[in-house]
Amino acid sequence: MSKSIDLTDKTVLISRTDSIGDVVLTLPMCAWIKENFPTSRIVFLGNIYTAPVLACMPQIDEIIAWSDLEKMPTANRIERIRALKADVCIHVFPNRDIASLMRKVKIPVRVGTSHRSFHLLTCNIRPNFTRKNSPYHESQLNFELLKPFGVESLPELSTIQVWMESFQPKSTVLPDFLTQALAVPGPKVILHPKSQGSAVEWSIDNYVAVAEDLLQRGHTVLFTGTEKEGAAIRSTFPQHPQCIDTTGKLTLEELIACIAACDALVACSTGPLHLAGVLGLRTVGLFSPRKPIHPGRWKALGKDVHILVYDQKCTTCAKGKPCHCITQIEPQAVLNELLM
């Protein structure tokens, strides 16, 4: 086995420009690097939308938004990255343009999976692994890209969860309506019904049934989501003083702070589920058993995460075909997890 690359005093650029959940599951890489190379410097190149998530991870020294770089002329873009004096670039989410840019900047060590043809020309270290049919969790699979730096085997999820205990929300002033809702005595439960198309979804009727039961018990229920999602579903929300519609009303910073101030969250496989998990809430995730979107690959990290699947042996899901068996999960099953 070749000698591992020492990251002591090195600047490491990690590139992942996709969505919230994907980014959360990449953050353990930052924790591992800092734990093993405390004097390293980590720069995270991400989507501008996910910057508030990255800001919660103290191991990250600098955040760069890819959308800002895209607006620059090529020469300025190269100059901006060159100014970082990066020694290593790790492409967690493959992007042809970003890979090409890092090659033009001549970052000495450029790591990307061998399963992207453009990495043949742009990366000089190409670990050979596949994600689609792997039995490992997404956060574990990311560590395949750290093997050149001393990772000998993929870490256990329990170890990864310990690393994520450093994830802490920034101090954020919340809107008055939300501050007032959170001040009401009793448990606070977030229901996040939609996923912007990233997952197979549970029906809004089921979420409403859960909400009505919780409200009768004296809980405060907060519905979260985008304005577009809210416009499609908010007419179904229970009319109750402790049922709070936050859809379209919160920035991501505010959403993170809101989640951190609550006791539990219910969602399918989407960003807020992952945020709730690492923030330590009782987190109930609703999943399809179909590969590669099954919970073994995408469940939230956290010590109080609970997963519901209607039928682990669903024959339609086993064939890899679209299936909505998730909708057969009963509201009572969710309530059982919330009220344990």
Secondary structure, DSSP 8 states (H G I E B T S, - for coil): -------TT-EEEEE--S-HHHHHTTHHHHHHHHHH-TT-EEEEEE-GGGHHHHTT-TT--EEEEHHHHHTS-HHHHHHHHHTTT-SEEEESS--HHHHHHHHHHT-SEEE--TTSTTHHHH-SB-----STT-SS-HHHHGGGGGGGGT--S---HHHHHHHGGG---------HHHHHHHHSSS-EEEEE---TTSS----HHHHHHHHHHHHHTT-EEEE---HHHHHHHGGGS---TTEEE-TTT--HHHHHHHHHTSSEEEEESSHHHHHHHHTT-EEEEEE---TTSSHHHH---STTEEEEES-TT-HHHHTT----GGGGS-HHHHHHHHT-
